[in-house]
Amino acid sequence: MDHHDHGLAHDLVTLGRLASERRVMLRWLAGLGTVSLLGCGGGGDDTGSTTTTTTTTGSTGTTTTTTSSCSVIPEETAGPYPGDGSNNNGLSALALSGVVRSDIRSSFAGATGVAEGVLLTVKLTLVNTASSCADLSGYAIYLWHCDRAGRYSMYSSGVTAENYLRGVQATDTDGVATFTTIFPACYSGRMPHIHFEIYRSTTTATSYTNKLKTSQMAFPVDVCSTVYATTGYEASVANLAAISFSTDNVFSDGVTSQIATLSGSVSNGYVAELTVGISV
Protein backbone atom coordinates (compact mmCIF):
# COMPACT_ATOMS: atom_id res chain seq x y z
CA MET A 1 0.00 0.00 0.00
CA ASP A 2 2.83 2.40 0.92
CA HIS A 3 4.57 1.49 -2.33
CA HIS A 4 1.31 2.18 -4.30
CA ASP A 5 0.82 5.58 -2.58
CA HIS A 6 4.42 6.54 -3.35
CA GLY A 7 3.94 5.65 -6.99
CA LEU A 8 0.76 7.75 -7.32
CA ALA A 9 2.40 10.82 -5.83
CA HIS A 10 5.31 10.40 -8.14
CA ASP A 11 2.99 10.08 -11.14
CA LEU A 12 1.07 13.24 -10.17
CA VAL A 13 4.28 15.24 -9.91
CA THR A 14 5.45 13.91 -13.25
CA LEU A 15 2.13 14.75 -14.94
CA GLY A 16 2.24 18.26 -13.51
CA ARG A 17 5.72 18.80 -14.82
CA LEU A 18 4.74 17.53 -18.29
CA ALA A 19 1.67 19.80 -18.37
CA SER A 20 3.81 22.77 -17.48
CA GLU A 21 6.29 21.93 -20.20
CA ARG A 22 3.43 21.53 -22.69
CA ARG A 23 2.14 25.03 -21.86
CA VAL A 24 5.60 26.46 -22.41
CA MET A 25 5.86 24.65 -25.73
CA LEU A 26 2.46 25.96 -26.89
CA ARG A 27 3.44 29.50 -26.00
CA TRP A 28 6.68 29.07 -27.91
CA LEU A 29 4.89 27.73 -31.01
CA ALA A 30 2.35 30.55 -30.83
CA GLY A 31 5.23 32.98 -30.82
CA LEU A 32 6.66 31.38 -33.94
CA GLY A 33 3.27 31.66 -35.63
CA THR A 34 3.09 35.36 -34.80
CA VAL A 35 6.57 35.96 -36.21
CA SER A 36 5.64 34.08 -39.37
CA LEU A 37 2.45 36.08 -39.88
CA LEU A 38 4.25 39.37 -39.32
CA GLY A 39 6.85 38.37 -41.86
CA CYS A 40 4.21 37.56 -44.50
CA GLY A 41 2.04 40.62 -43.88
CA GLY A 42 4.59 43.06 -45.20
CA GLY A 43 2.34 46.07 -44.80
CA GLY A 44 3.11 47.11 -48.40
CA ASP A 45 0.84 49.22 -50.58
CA ASP A 46 -0.76 47.01 -53.24
CA THR A 47 -2.80 49.75 -54.88
CA GLY A 48 -3.60 48.69 -58.41
CA SER A 49 -3.51 44.94 -57.81
CA THR A 50 -5.97 42.36 -56.59
CA THR A 51 -5.35 38.77 -55.50
CA THR A 52 -8.19 36.30 -55.03
CA THR A 53 -7.73 32.77 -53.66
CA THR A 54 -10.44 30.13 -54.07
CA THR A 55 -10.19 26.74 -52.33
CA THR A 56 -12.19 23.68 -53.37
CA THR A 57 -12.61 21.15 -50.55
CA GLY A 58 -13.79 18.25 -52.67
CA SER A 59 -12.00 14.95 -53.11
CA THR A 60 -9.28 16.58 -55.23
CA GLY A 61 -8.47 19.24 -52.63
CA THR A 62 -7.63 21.67 -55.43
CA THR A 63 -6.66 25.26 -54.57
CA THR A 64 -6.76 27.92 -57.31
CA THR A 65 -5.20 31.37 -56.99
CA THR A 66 -6.04 34.14 -59.46
CA THR A 67 -4.08 37.38 -59.55
CA SER A 68 -4.97 40.49 -61.57
CA SER A 69 -3.15 43.79 -61.76
CA CYS A 70 -3.37 47.12 -63.52
CA SER A 71 -1.32 50.28 -63.86
CA VAL A 72 -2.03 53.86 -64.89
CA ILE A 73 -1.77 54.14 -68.65
CA PRO A 74 0.76 56.78 -69.77
CA GLU A 75 -0.45 60.24 -70.74
CA GLU A 76 0.22 60.75 -74.45
CA THR A 77 -0.20 63.51 -77.00
CA ALA A 78 -3.54 63.84 -78.76
CA GLY A 79 -1.54 64.56 -81.90
CA PRO A 80 -2.41 67.19 -84.50
CA TYR A 81 -5.76 65.66 -85.52
CA PRO A 82 -7.90 65.24 -82.37
CA GLY A 83 -11.14 66.79 -83.60
CA ASP A 84 -12.04 67.63 -80.01
CA GLY A 85 -12.18 71.41 -80.36
CA SER A 86 -8.60 72.04 -79.29
CA ASN A 87 -7.38 73.04 -82.78
CA ASN A 88 -8.47 73.21 -86.44
CA ASN A 89 -10.34 76.45 -85.79
CA GLY A 90 -12.15 74.81 -82.90
CA LEU A 91 -13.87 72.22 -85.07
CA SER A 92 -15.05 69.36 -82.89
CA ALA A 93 -16.64 66.00 -83.60
CA LEU A 94 -17.62 65.98 -79.93
CA ALA A 95 -20.04 68.85 -80.55
CA LEU A 96 -21.90 66.99 -83.31
CA SER A 97 -25.17 65.16 -82.77
CA GLY A 98 -24.67 61.41 -83.17
CA VAL A 99 -21.06 61.23 -82.01
CA VAL A 100 -22.04 58.78 -79.27
CA ARG A 101 -22.02 55.59 -81.32
CA SER A 102 -20.37 52.18 -81.43
CA ASP A 103 -19.81 51.73 -85.18
CA ILE A 104 -17.50 54.56 -86.27
CA ARG A 105 -16.73 53.43 -89.81
CA SER A 106 -19.12 55.89 -91.44
CA SER A 107 -19.34 59.66 -91.19
CA PHE A 108 -22.33 61.21 -89.42
CA ALA A 109 -24.20 64.50 -88.86
CA GLY A 110 -24.75 65.05 -92.58
CA ALA A 111 -21.42 63.70 -93.86
CA THR A 112 -21.66 60.47 -95.86
CA GLY A 113 -18.19 58.99 -96.30
CA VAL A 114 -17.38 55.45 -95.18
CA ALA A 115 -13.92 54.19 -94.19
CA GLU A 116 -12.98 50.91 -95.89
CA GLY A 117 -10.52 48.42 -94.48
CA VAL A 118 -10.03 45.26 -92.44
CA LEU A 119 -12.71 45.00 -89.75
CA LEU A 120 -11.53 45.77 -86.23
CA THR A 121 -13.47 45.64 -82.96
CA VAL A 122 -11.84 47.67 -80.18
CA LYS A 123 -12.64 46.82 -76.56
CA LEU A 124 -11.23 49.16 -73.93
CA THR A 125 -11.73 48.11 -70.30
CA LEU A 126 -11.51 51.13 -68.00
CA VAL A 127 -10.35 50.42 -64.44
CA ASN A 128 -9.51 52.44 -61.35
CA THR A 129 -5.93 51.85 -60.20
CA ALA A 130 -6.71 53.67 -56.93
CA SER A 131 -9.40 51.10 -56.05
CA SER A 132 -7.92 47.62 -56.65
CA CYS A 133 -8.51 47.76 -60.42
CA ALA A 134 -12.28 48.18 -60.01
CA ASP A 135 -14.23 48.52 -63.26
CA LEU A 136 -15.32 52.07 -64.07
CA SER A 137 -18.82 52.00 -65.54
CA GLY A 138 -20.63 55.03 -66.92
CA TYR A 139 -17.45 56.81 -68.03
CA ALA A 140 -16.99 57.83 -71.67
CA ILE A 141 -14.18 57.22 -74.15
CA TYR A 142 -13.69 59.30 -77.30
CA LEU A 143 -11.72 57.32 -79.87
CA TRP A 144 -10.25 58.35 -83.23
CA HIS A 145 -7.64 57.18 -85.74
CA CYS A 146 -6.54 57.38 -89.37
CA ASP A 147 -8.06 55.44 -92.27
CA ARG A 148 -6.24 52.78 -94.30
CA ALA A 149 -4.64 55.47 -96.46
CA GLY A 150 -3.24 57.20 -93.36
CA ARG A 151 -5.66 60.13 -93.50
CA TYR A 152 -7.53 61.73 -90.60
CA SER A 153 -11.09 62.87 -91.24
CA MET A 154 -11.72 66.61 -90.66
CA TYR A 155 -8.02 67.38 -91.35
CA SER A 156 -6.39 65.48 -94.23
CA SER A 157 -6.70 66.48 -97.86
CA GLY A 158 -9.65 64.76 -99.50
CA VAL A 159 -11.47 63.97 -96.23
CA THR A 160 -11.82 67.37 -94.55
CA ALA A 161 -15.59 67.16 -95.02
CA GLU A 162 -15.76 63.71 -93.40
CA ASN A 163 -15.79 62.75 -89.72
CA TYR A 164 -15.54 58.97 -89.89
CA LEU A 165 -13.39 56.93 -87.49
CA ARG A 166 -14.42 59.17 -84.61
CA GLY A 167 -16.90 58.31 -81.89
CA VAL A 168 -17.77 58.22 -78.21
CA GLN A 169 -18.92 55.23 -76.19
CA ALA A 170 -19.93 54.92 -72.53
CA THR A 171 -18.35 52.11 -70.53
CA ASP A 172 -20.80 49.36 -69.59
CA THR A 173 -21.28 47.70 -66.18
CA ASP A 174 -17.98 45.86 -66.69
CA GLY A 175 -16.13 49.06 -67.58
CA VAL A 176 -15.91 48.14 -71.28
CA ALA A 177 -16.34 50.54 -74.20
CA THR A 178 -16.69 48.77 -77.56
CA PHE A 179 -16.09 50.28 -81.01
CA THR A 180 -16.53 48.78 -84.48
CA THR A 181 -13.97 50.26 -86.84
CA ILE A 182 -11.24 49.37 -89.35
CA PHE A 183 -7.57 48.57 -88.81
CA PRO A 184 -5.59 51.84 -88.99
CA ALA A 185 -2.77 52.40 -91.46
CA CYS A 186 0.88 52.96 -90.64
CA TYR A 187 1.74 56.39 -91.95
CA SER A 188 5.25 57.80 -92.24
CA GLY A 189 6.96 58.50 -88.92
CA ARG A 190 4.60 56.66 -86.54
CA MET A 191 3.89 53.11 -85.48
CA PRO A 192 0.24 52.09 -86.06
CA HIS A 193 -1.92 53.46 -83.25
CA ILE A 194 -5.33 54.61 -82.06
CA HIS A 195 -5.95 57.75 -80.01
CA PHE A 196 -8.45 58.02 -77.17
CA GLU A 197 -9.56 60.47 -74.49
CA ILE A 198 -11.35 59.55 -71.27
CA TYR A 199 -14.23 61.57 -69.83
CA ARG A 200 -16.30 61.30 -66.67
CA SER A 201 -19.47 60.65 -68.70
CA THR A 202 -21.00 61.11 -72.13
CA THR A 203 -22.49 64.35 -70.79
CA THR A 204 -19.03 65.82 -70.24
CA ALA A 205 -17.55 64.33 -73.43
CA THR A 206 -18.37 67.47 -75.38
CA SER A 207 -15.07 69.37 -75.17
CA TYR A 208 -11.40 68.55 -74.69
CA THR A 209 -11.41 70.83 -71.61
CA ASN A 210 -13.30 68.13 -69.69
CA LYS A 211 -11.05 65.17 -70.48
CA LEU A 212 -9.45 63.16 -67.66
CA LYS A 213 -6.79 61.38 -69.69
CA THR A 214 -5.36 61.15 -73.20
CA SER A 215 -3.47 58.11 -74.42
CA GLN A 216 -2.84 55.80 -77.37
CA MET A 217 -3.20 52.12 -78.21
CA ALA A 218 -0.46 50.23 -80.05
CA PHE A 219 -0.60 47.00 -82.10
CA PRO A 220 1.58 43.88 -82.37
CA VAL A 221 3.87 44.15 -85.38
CA ASP A 222 3.10 40.67 -86.73
CA VAL A 223 -0.62 41.41 -86.97
CA CYS A 224 0.10 44.76 -88.63
CA SER A 225 2.24 43.04 -91.26
CA THR A 226 -0.55 40.55 -91.99
CA VAL A 227 -3.17 43.29 -92.37
CA TYR A 228 -0.93 45.49 -94.50
CA ALA A 229 -0.51 42.71 -97.06
CA THR A 230 -4.16 43.27 -98.04
CA THR A 231 -5.66 45.66 -100.60
CA GLY A 232 -5.69 49.33 -99.67
CA TYR A 233 -2.84 49.20 -97.16
CA GLU A 234 0.01 49.14 -99.68
CA ALA A 235 1.71 52.32 -98.40
CA SER A 236 1.75 50.94 -94.85
CA VAL A 237 4.15 48.14 -95.79
CA ALA A 238 7.11 50.46 -96.42
CA ASN A 239 6.14 52.83 -93.60
CA LEU A 240 6.08 49.98 -91.05
CA ALA A 241 9.43 48.66 -92.28
CA ALA A 242 10.99 52.09 -91.71
CA ILE A 243 10.04 52.44 -88.01
CA SER A 244 9.92 50.51 -84.75
CA PHE A 245 8.66 51.00 -81.22
CA SER A 246 12.15 52.08 -80.15
CA THR A 247 12.26 54.88 -82.73
CA ASP A 248 8.62 55.97 -82.46
CA ASN A 249 8.36 59.40 -80.80
CA VAL A 250 5.48 58.28 -78.56
CA PHE A 251 6.13 54.61 -77.79
CA SER A 252 9.92 54.70 -77.50
CA ASP A 253 9.74 55.05 -73.70
CA GLY A 254 7.84 51.78 -73.38
CA VAL A 255 4.67 50.29 -74.77
CA THR A 256 3.88 47.44 -72.37
CA SER A 257 0.69 48.93 -70.94
CA GLN A 258 -0.49 50.25 -74.33
CA ILE A 259 -0.11 47.34 -76.72
CA ALA A 260 -3.43 45.63 -77.43
CA THR A 261 -4.13 41.92 -77.33
CA LEU A 262 -5.26 40.90 -80.82
CA SER A 263 -7.33 37.93 -81.91
CA GLY A 264 -9.04 37.06 -85.17
CA SER A 265 -8.08 37.13 -88.84
CA VAL A 266 -8.17 39.29 -91.94
CA SER A 267 -11.19 37.41 -93.30
CA ASN A 268 -13.22 37.44 -90.08
CA GLY A 269 -11.93 40.68 -88.60
CA TYR A 270 -9.82 41.31 -85.53
CA VAL A 271 -10.63 42.10 -81.92
CA ALA A 272 -8.22 44.41 -80.08
CA GLU A 273 -8.50 44.44 -76.28
CA LEU A 274 -6.73 46.72 -73.82
CA THR A 275 -7.11 47.44 -70.12
CA VAL A 276 -6.88 51.18 -69.49
CA GLY A 277 -5.98 52.17 -65.95
CA ILE A 278 -6.65 55.62 -64.52
CA SER A 279 -6.57 56.85 -60.94
CA VAL A 280 -9.83 58.49 -59.81
Order of alpha helices (4+ residues) and beta strands (2+ residues): alpha-beta-beta-beta-beta-beta-beta-beta-beta-beta-alpha-alpha-beta-beta
